[in-house]
Amino acid sequence: MSIPAEAFFLTPGFNGTLQQQIQQMVAEGILRGRFRPGEKLPSSRGLAEHLGVSRITVTLAYTELVSGDYLTARGRSGYYVSDTAPMQPGFEFEERPHRDTVDWERIVGRRFSRHELIARPVDWQSYAYPFIYGQADATLFDHQNWRQCALRALGKRDFEVLTADFYERDDPMLIEYIMRSILPRRGISARPEEILLTMGAQNALWLASEILLGQGSRAAVENPCYPGLRAILGQIGAEVLPVEVDADGLLPEAVPEGIEAIFTTPSHHCPTNATMPIGRRTALLERAGREDFLVIEDDYEFEMSFLKPAAPALKSLDREGRVIHVGSFSKSLFPGLRLGYLVASEAFIREARALRAAMLRHTPGHIQRTVAYFLSLGHYDALINRLNQAYKRRRTVMDEAIRTHGLEIAGQGAFGGSSFWMRAPAAVDTGLLAVDLRAKGVLIEPGRAFFAPGTAPRNYYRLAYSSISQNRIPEGIALIAEALRETGANQVA
Amino acid sequence: MSIPAEAFFLTPGFNGTLQQQIQQMVAEGILRGRFRPGEKLPSSRGLAEHLGVSRITVTLAYTELVSGDYLTARGRSGYYVSDTAPMQPGFEFEERPHRDTVDWERIVGRRFSRHELIARPVDWQSYAYPFIYGQADATLFDHQNWRQCALRALGKRDFEVLTADFYERDDPMLIEYIMRSILPRRGISARPEEILLTMGAQNALWLASEILLGQGSRAAVENPCYPGLRAILGQIGAEVLPVEVDADGLLPEAVPEGIEAIFTTPSHHCPTNATMPIGRRTALLERAGREDFLVIEDDYEFEMSFLKPAAPALKSLDREGRVIHVGSFSKSLFPGLRLGYLVASEAFIREARALRAAMLRHTPGHIQRTVAYFLSLGHYDALINRLNQAYKRRRTVMDEAIRTHGLEIAGQGAFGGSSFWMRAPAAVDTGLLAVDLRAKGVLIEPGRAFFAPGTAPRNYYRLAYSSISQNRIPEGIALIAEALRETGANQVA
C-alpha cells in the first residue's frame, strides 16, 4: 500500500526549513504508527507538487530519512518505510484516570514553594517600557560571535568535552581563563583547586549555604537583599538575621554577634547599588577573623563599572581564607546560560565539588567550552565594553528624566550598574503601582521582595535600564510619575 | 609608536581558524596592556607575510577586532588600538601569600566528599579495550544532526529561549515532546504541571531525596545499586536500608517495614540489568499503598531494549500518585548533556520546581531547545535505533567471548542494556584486577562501589559494551580471562 501525498500538510509558522518540516512529518507518521513498514511514500515529484515546494527539497528530506533508517530507497521504484524503522512500543496504552491518595500536605506542604520570587511577565519584550532587570538585550548582545563560538564547541575536536560527564572536573580551558584573566581583575589569585564552576550565582550561593549552614544556623544577610538568597536560607531552615545597609552598603558594626556566616554584595549592593568602601571591607574581615565567621561575597555586577574602575573584590583582602567568592556570567553574558563560579579555600571547594557531583554532576560541557572560546577570543571584553557604553548613556537619560519628573532615587551607586533603586511616597504600595503601570506597557519591579519579611516597606521599587532602549526611557519615566500622582490623588480623595 | 609584526606568533595545534588565532593574539595583547591605545598595528600585508598566512585572513581578523572596538581603522593609514578598547583594571595587583586560619575540618570535614564514585580515567578513549559504561560512542552518535539542531536553537527566533532565565518554567516545546512522545512509550500519561526538567537523573534523584527525606529518614535502596544514589542519601543523612535483588530484580517481600521511600530501577536494574516482572511491580505498589511509602522509579536504560520491547514503566501502574518517575537523556544522547526529568503528582512537582529554582533555577535554555529539535525531527528515535542495533551485535560478540573464556556472568538481563554484570572467583579483588588490566589497555569497572558498605563483596565487576568497538571485544575479554588466571595462580602460589 502506498501513502498518498495528501497525508502531508505544511504548518504555517513552522520554526525551521521546509526540508526539516517534511522530515518531521514523515518521522512522526512512522513513530506514531500511521505509516507502517513496507508502505510506499509519495514520489518526490508528487509530494513536491502537493506541498508546493521544490522537488530537491523533498529528495533531500527523503535522503535524510534514509540515513536515519526511517526509509529505504528501492532504486527507481521510490522510497518505502524501512522494516527496521524506529517505532513506538507495541503495548496497548490506555489512559486510566487515577486519584492521588498521597497526603502531600503532610509530606511536603509548601516547604520549598512558599518563597517569593520577583514576578516578571514571560512576554516582557512585548511591553513598550520594560524597566526590568537582568535580561539580555538583543540589541547589545553579540549574538553572531556567540553562535560562532558555540558552533566551534560543537566540532569534532570538542566531541568529548561536549558528550562526556566530568563528575569532579570542569573544563580546564575555562578554569584557566577564569584564573588568568577574570580573577586578576578582581585582585584575586587562585589555583585551579580553589575554583568550582556552578549553575550561575544562585547555585553557588546554594552550595555555600548547604555546606556551611543547617537547620537553626545563624546567618546574616543585608537588608534589603537579593530575594533568591533568602529563599535558599529559608529552605535550609537557617535563622536569617537582617543587617541594615546605608549609602556605603553593609555596616560592619551592625553585624549581629554569634553568626556562622554573612552574605554580602560589596562591589554592588543588591538592590541599592552601593559599593562598600575599603574601610568597611577591612573592618568586616577583622570582625570575621575575631569572631570566627565566614563571609560569602557575591561579586555582583562588578563588570558594570563605567563611572569608576571596579574596586578589587573583598576576597582580594582575605588573608585567612574566610571569604567565599561568588562570580557569575549571568549579567555579563545572559542569565539563561546558568554559569557562575566559586572561589574559596581548597578544603571548601573539595566539599562543594562533591556536593555538586551528587546534586547535578557538572554544568553542561558544551556551555563551558562555548564560554571559554567567547572569552579567549576577546568577544567577552568587547561585549562588556559595549554594554558599559550603552548603560552609561541610558543611565544619563534615566537620571535626567527622573529629576525632571521629581521622582526620588533611593540608591544609584557611584560605579555604575544597570538599575536605580527608587523610593515612592510612603503611602504608595509599589506592588499595586506595578499592576497599574503594566496596563500602560510599563514594567517596574516592586521592592517588597528584597526586604526581610515583616520589616518590608511597600513603597520601594527598582528601575533597571539593562533592557530598555534609550529613546523609550523619558516617556516611560513620565508614565511612572503620572501613575504616582494619580495614586497620591486617589489617597487624598 | 607602532607594533612590530614580530610581536605575533602562531601557536601550533591551536584549536580554531587562523583568523581566530590572530584575533585572539591582538585582543589578549590589548587586554594584558602590552598594546596601548593609539598604537599602530602591523599592515595586513606585513603581518600576513610574517605569519605566512593570506592577507585577507589578517584583514578579516582586523575587521572583526574593529567591530569589537579593539581597533579603529584610519583610512589608508591602517589600524590602531582603539582609545576606548576593552582593558583590564588599573589597580595594582600583587599576589600576597595567605595562610588559611579557618578550621575547615570542624566546619565541613569530609561530609560531602567521603562518598565513592566510579573511577574512570579521563583519557579512557586512548585505551584499546574500554569496557567502560555510559559514555557516548563517537562512532554511533549522530553528531552532524546534533550540530544542526544546536545551530538552529542558536538562531534569532530562539534568542529568548537561549538567553532568558525561566525561574519556574521549562521549554514548553520540550515538555510537550516528552509528554506526547516519550511518556506514552512508558505507558505514562502526564500533564505539563506533572513534569519537571532536571540536570540529568542524578539531579532528579537528588531533588526527590531532598524533598522527601531528611536526617534520619528511613529509605530503602536496592543492593547492589547505583552508587550516585547512595552518595545522595548519605549526604542528606537518611538511614539507608539495602534490599537484596535476584534475577528478577527487587523482592517486594524483602522491603523492610517503616520506610518512607524506596528507590528502584524496575526497567533495568543497575547494575545487574534484571527487569522486574509485572507481578513484583504490582506487589510493590500494593505494599506502598498499604504501608504508605513512596516509590522513586529510576527508569534507567529503558531505551536499550533490543531483545524484547520495553515493559511499561512502574509509574504506568500507579493509581495513587505514589510513584515518582525519573527519566534521563544521558544514556540515549550523552551524559555531558545533563538533562533528565521528573514525572510525579502536581503537589510534588510544585515543590521540586521551587527547590530547583532555589538551587539552580533551570537547565540552560539552549540545551532544552536543542534536544526539543533533535527529538521532534526524529533524529532521537533514529539514534536509539542505531544504538540498539549496534549494542545487539556487540552483546552477541561479548556473550560468545565470555563463554569461550569461561568467565561467569552474574547478570545480563533479558531485554538488552549496554553491559554485563560479572562475577570473578570469590578470592579475586576486582579493584586490583582493574589496576592490572589498565596497564594492558583494558578498562573494567570494579563492582564494589555498587554494594552497601560492609556487605560489599570484592569479586564483582561490570563490563559495558556501549563504548568499545565490536572487533576489540574478543581480545579484550581474552585479556581479562588471562589476568583472572594469573590472579588465581598467584593466590595458589
Interface residues (C-beta under 8 A of the other chain):
Chain A: N15 G16 Q20 Q23 Q24 V26 A27 E28 I30 L31 L65 S67 G68 D69 Y70 T84 A85 P86 Q88 P89 G90 F91 F93 E95 R96 H98 R99 D100 T101 V102 W104 E105 I107 V108 R110 R111 F112 S113 R114 H115 L117 V122 Q125 G134 Q135 A136 A138 F141 D142 H143 W146 R147 A150 L151 R152 L154 K156 R157 D158 F159 E160 V161 L162 T163 A164 D165 F166 Y167 E168 R169 S181 P184 R185 G187 S189 M199 G200 Q202 N203 W206 I211 L212 G228 A231 I232 Q235 G289 L294 P309 A310 A311 P312 S316 D318 R319 E320 G321 R322 S330 F334 P335 G336 L337 R338 S345 A347 F348 R350 E351 A352 R353 A354 L355 A357 A358 M359 L360 R361 H362 T363 P364 G365 H366 I367 Y373 S376 L377 G378 H379 D381 A382 I384 N385 R386 Q389
Chain B: N15 G16 Q20 Q23 Q24 V26 A27 E28 I30 L31 L65 S67 G68 D69 Y70 T84 A85 P86 Q88 P89 G90 F91 F93 E95 R96 H98 R99 D100 T101 V102 W104 E105 I107 V108 R110 R111 F112 S113 R114 H115 L117 V122 Q125 G134 Q135 A136 A138 F141 D142 H143 W146 R147 A150 L151 R152 L154 K156 R157 D158 F159 E160 V161 L162 T163 A164 D165 F166 Y167 E168 R169 S181 P184 R185 G187 S189 M199 G200 Q202 N203 W206 I211 L212 G228 A231 I232 Q235 G289 D292 L294 P309 A310 A311 P312 S316 D318 R319 E320 G321 R322 S330 F334 P335 G336 L337 R338 S345 A347 F348 R350 E351 A352 R353 A354 L355 A357 A358 M359 L360 R361 H362 T363 P364 G365 H366 I367 Y373 S376 L377 G378 H379 D381 A382 I384 N385 R386 Q389
